Amino acid sequence: MRPRWAVLAVVVISALATSAHADLVDVPWQADSTAQGEWQIAPGKFAEWCTQLRQGEKVQWRFDADAPLNFNVHYHEGKEVRFPAKQDAASKSEGLLDVPSDQHYCWMWSNKSKAAVTARATLRKVP
């Protein structure tokens, strides 16, 4: 039987993990190799768009938001987090991800403000 504090710790950690994620979504690739999304990001929350990509693929990305957000494109390599793109306080940006290795890649927007922010993004795989 588990001690009472261990059960409580699991409940608290689960609640924190659930409340930390505002919106984690798989990239909805269309037949034409594009994806579009729009999020309403609450204060202190984030939106994250993730997909599996292969080395050598290229993804053109752009976003705009109604107010500045912290933005990054990231992937995990072992215990390390790699950031092919990272910007703080950006209300729009664009770039090209030249995929360095087979990984699960995520585009992430964090709202550090005190008001909700709407963000829109487009991804397009390019030859």
Salt bridges, closest charged atoms under 4 A:
GLU48 OE2 - HIS74 NE2 3.04
GLU57 OE2 - LYS125 NZ 3.59
ASP64 OD2 - ARG120 NH2 2.56
ASP66 OD1 - ARG120 NH2 3.02
GLU77 OE1 - ARG82 NH2 3.15
ASP98 OD1 - LYS58 NZ 3.18
ASP102 OD2 - ARG54 NH1 3.57
